[in-house]
Amino acid sequence: MKKMILLFSVLMLAACSGEASQAEKDLDKVKSEIAELEDQINDVQGDNEALQQQVDAKESELDELESNNQEEPDESKASEENEETEENTDSEE
């Protein structure tokens, strides 16, 4: 009986010791990995927002160029027709 009490006491002291158990160490490691992953996620989200702003700027630039291009064909057609008529009159002379 004394051996059982002594064994139980030793086990209780070991369980209550200040040393962290393997489970606690694993938990701390997982928490630090989670924190690192959250930092990486935040970095990627920041990069994604910056890239999205660049895409939006390029799209608006493209829209502006397309709208300018739609206005110019009428002018360029008129100048091409003038050039063709000048060439035809030059060749007739």
Secondary structure, 3 states (H helix, E strand, C coil): CHHHHHHHHHHHHHHCCCCCCHHHHHHHHHHHHHHHHHHHHHHHHHHHHHHHHHHHHHHHHHHHHHHHHHHHHHHHHHHHHHHHHHHHHHHHC
